[in-house]
């Protein structure tokens, strides 16, 4: 299925820049050792492929998903084949003792790329999953940076999100706070990152859910008023690789807006998706109607769809990659913009945040409100969009 066509595009975003810089990318990769953390997720797999096909000296991939890691290896062997350099995968947690043992006995890595994250807005629905989001998006980032420094790595890269610019949900706010810690760590190791749009059909995404609903002959449900930017998995890998290898210290890469990169609704993608598969979308007025009529409609090449106005917590009305207060370099690349940062941070505030999280985690239970208050302290202009509803209450 043509992912570009489904998200309303005809051409890839970064072809010009990849073509211009590919010789340099290949030269750097060919003489370097890489550690990819979270390498079996959708973005992680895309980044791993971009590195692998340029023949690194060493490529180690770490991820907690054993099954996704197996598929990553099978996919690479079935398409790219083999390389002379060392390629190994490890089904371990980057916060674990096993990870520390792995990195301690390794020869070290020139580049450490952290693609692990809790990325769903729905992760803020309860204080327990929210604390896990903080652990993965912030605390594990700090831990893995320390590991990179101990092994004298040249560069550390991690993924941010467009939702970190003027965040309205706790996931985006966690990434914004992560960026604050990156500024402090950048004084002792080179760091770059990237903010980019939704990765089309990535694991767990609404578009990935379309595949699941179709395979199970279930109704497709999507908001018709939420407009988002989308990149393909390949584009996500290219963006991360260019930021990691070509970015200067504290750079944040993002896709430039263009005629190709435009906002589109989930409901429009759903209709293109079904048309591509030979079905006519049938608009149902309720979830119940969509469920009850699924078998009947599908038999006649119609697919039950329930499209609705979004009313869940943390949904941002618009997408943006940078704020008006950030300094931009829009000249270096054709299709990529770069946010230029100085090492500006409030050390006392960062330390207070870590101490407060440690205090909460030491308790038997904790309240979501206290975490939200802590986020407001870190980001004074943070406007948390709370409606009392979450995505688990939707079909």
N, C-alpha and C positions, 0 to 999 in steps of 0.2 A: 504494500500500500504506500502511495506517495505521501510522505509526511508533509513535505513542502506544500503540496496542493491542498491538504486538509487544513493547514493553518493559514491558507490564503496567500501563499507566495509562489513564485516561479523559480527564483534563483537563490543560491546560498549567500549568506551575508558576508563571509570573510574571505572569499576566494581571492580577491586582489591582494590583501595583506599576506595571506598564506603563500601565494605565489612569489611575492616580493621578498619575503623573509625565510622561505623554506630552506635555502642553502645554509643559512646561519643556524636555523633550528636543527637541521640534520647534523651540522658540525658539532654543536653543543651536546646534543643527545648522544652522538656516537662516541664521545670521550667521557661520558659521565655515568654516575651511579645514582639510581632513583629509588625512593621509597614512596609508595602511594598508599595512604591511609584512607580507608573507606572506598577501596578500589573496586568493589563489586556492586556498588550502587549504580544508578543510571549515569550520573556524571562521572563517577569513578571509572566505570568501564570505558566510557568515551575517552577519558584522559589516558588511561592505560593503553588503549589502542593507538592513540596519537604518538605516545612514547615508543611503544613496541615497534611500530612500522618504520621508525627512524633508527632502529638498531642500537639500543643503548648497551653500554658495557655491562650494566647490571640493572635489573628491574625487579624489585620485591613489592608484592602487593599484600596488604593486610585488610581484613574485613571480618566482621563477626558472622556474616551470613555464609555458612558453608555451602548451601545450595547455589546461591548466586555466584560464588567463587568458582564452583565447578562449571557453571554455564559460561563464565568469562573465559576460562581456559579452553573449553570446547569451541567457543565462538572464534577465539583467536587462532586455534589450530586449524579450524575449518576454513579460515579466510586468509590469514596472514602467514600461517605456517610456523616457521621456526627461525631463531636468530642464533648467532654465534655467542652473544652475550648471555649472562646468567638470567634466567627468568624463573622466579619461584613465587608461590602464593602461600599465605598463612591464614588459617581461619581462627584468628584470635582478636581480642578486644584491645584497642590501643591504650586503654587505661589499666591493663592487666599486668601482673607479674611476668606472664609469658612474653608480652611485648617488650618489657624491659630486658628480659633475658635475650631475646632475639637481637635487639639493637646493641646490647652490650657485647655480644660475640661477633657482630658484623664488622666489616672493614670500614663502616661508615658510609654515608650517602652525601653526594654533592647537593642533591635537591630532595627536599622532603615536601610532599604535597598532601595536604589534609583535605579530603573530600567528604569526611564523615559529618553528618549533621542530622538533627531532627528538623524537618523542613515544613511540617504541616501546621497551619494555623490552629487546627483542632487540638494540637498538643497542649494548648493553654486551658483546656476545659476543666481540669482538676489540678490541685496543688501537687500531686504526686508525679504525673506526667510532666507537668511544668518544671519541677525540680530536675527531672531527667533531661529536659531540654536545656536547662542551664548547665548541667554537668557536661553534656555532649558539645554544645555550641560554644561554651566559654571555658569551663574548667579543663576539659580535655585538650582544647587548643593550647592553653597555657602549658600543660604538661608535655605535649608533644613538641612545643617550641623548645622547652628545656632539654629534651632529648636531642633535638637537632643541634643545639648549641654544644652539648657535651661531646657530640661526635664531629664537631667542627664543620658542619654543613655550610655550604656557600649561601644557600637560599632556602627560605621557608615560604610556602604558598598555601593559602587556604581560601575557601569560597565564602563570600558574603552573599548578599541578596539585594535586589532592587528594593525590597521591603525594609531595608535598613535606612533608606532615605526618608526622613520624616515618618517614622514608623507609627502605625495605628494598632498593631497587634504585638503580642509578647514575643512571638517568634522573630519578627523583624527587629524588635527592640533588643533581643538577645544578641543578634548579629551586630547591631550598632554598638552595643557594649563590648562585644568581642573586638570590634575595630579599635575601640579605645585602648584595650590591652595590647593590641598589635603595635600601636604607636609607642608604647613604653618598651616593648620587647625589641622594636626596630633599632634601638640604640646599641644593641649588642649582637644582632644578626640581621641580615637583609631580609625583608619581608615584602611580598606583594600579594594582592588579592584581586577579586573580580566581583562585580555586581552584575548579574544578568537576569534575564526574564525567565518565565516558566519554561522548563524543558519539556517539549511536547512528548507525551506518552511515556514520561518517566515513571518508574515504579511508584505505585501508590497515588499517582495523580488522578485527577478527574478523567483526563483523556485515556489514561491506562485503564481506568474503570470502564470506559466504553468497550474496550476489548473483552473485558471480563463479562460484562452484561451481554454482549453479543454471543459469546461462546456459550453462555448459560441460558440464552433466550429469555432474558429479563428486560424490563423496561429501562430506557435511558432517561436519566434525570439530570438537569443542568440549569444553572441560573441564566436568565436572558438579559440581565442588566449589568453583569460584571464583564468589563473589557480588559483584556490582558495582552501583553507582548509575549511572543513565543519564539524560542530558538529550537533547533533540532538537536538531538544528542550529539551528532558530529560537531556542530557549531559550539556546543558547550565545551567539548574537549579541546577544540582549537583555541577558544578564548582563554581557557585555563592555561594551556601550554604556552601561549604567547605572553600572558601576564607573568608566568613563572620564569621563563627564560629571557624575556626581553624587557620586563618591567624593572624600573629602578626602585630603590628602597622606598617603601611606603606608598607606592603607586597602587591605585585601584582602577582596573580596566573595566570598561562597559561598552555595549554596542551603541554606536551612533544611531540616532533615529534617522530613518530614510523612507523612501517610497516603498521599500521592501519590508522594513520592520514597522508594522502598523498594528494598532489595537484591533482585536477581534473578540467576539463574545463566544462563550462556551456553547451556547445553543446553536450559533451559526456553524461552528466546527462539527457539532453533533449531526446537523443536517447534511453537511458535506460528507461526513463519515458514512452515514447510512446510504446516501445516494451512490457513493463509491462502491458500496457492497450490493447495490441493486435493490435497495428497499426505499419505500416512500415513508418519510416521517409522518406519524399520525399523532396530532396534538391532543393530549388528554387534559381534562380540566382538573383532575385530582390524582394523587398517587394511587389511591384505591382503584380508580378506573383503569389506570395504566397496568396495575398488577392483574386485575381481574380479566382484562381483555387481551393480555399478552398472547396467549395461545391462539386465540381466534384471529387476531390481526396478523400475526407473523405468518400464518398459513396462507394469507393473501398478499404476501410481500409488502406488508405495511408494518412499521415498527412503532410500538407505543412509546411516546415521549411525554415527559412532564417537565415543562419549562416554567420557571417561577422567578419572582423578584427575590433577591438575596436579602436576608434579615439576620444573618448569624454574626456573632462577635468577631471582630478583627478583620473584616473584609474592607479593603481599601477601595475607595471609589475610583481611583486613578493610579497609574503607574508612573514612577519616575526613578531615574538612575543616580541623580545627584541633586544637591540642594543649591540654592542661590548663594550660599556662603562658601561653597567649595571652589577651589581654583582648578581650572580645566586646561588640558593640552589637547586641542582638537586638530593639531597639524601633523603630528608624527605618523599617524596611521590613516589609511583611507576610510576604513569602516569601524574603527575603534576609537573611543575617546578615553582619556586618562585623567583621573582625579589626582592632583599633586598635593601631597600632605607634608607638613612639617611635623616634627616629633613633639606635638602639643598634647599634653595630658595632665590630669590632676592626680598625682601619685597618692595623696591622702584619700581621695575619693575611691580610687581603685582598691586600695588596701581595705578601706571600710566595707566596700562591697564584698570582698572575699571573706572578711571576718563575719559579716552578717549572714552570708550563705552558710559558712561553717557552723555558726550558732544555730541556724534553722535546722540544718541537717543533723545536728547532734540531738535534736528533740525527737520524741517518739512520733509526733505528727506535727504538721505545720499548716498555716492558713494561706490560701491564695492571696488574700488581701495584703498580707505583709510583704509578699514577693512583689506584687504590683506597686506598692508604696516604695519599695526599694528601687524598682525600675524608674519610677518618677524622680527619685533623688538623683539617679545617674543621668537621666535625660529630662531636664526640667520642662521642656516643651513637648514631651511625649503626650499625645492625646490617645488614650486607650479607648478603642471603640468597643464598648461592652453593651450587648443587647439582651443578655440572659439566655441566648440560644446558641447552640453549637452544631457543627456539621453532622455529628452522630445522630441528630434528630431529623436528618434528611434521608431520603431513599438513596 
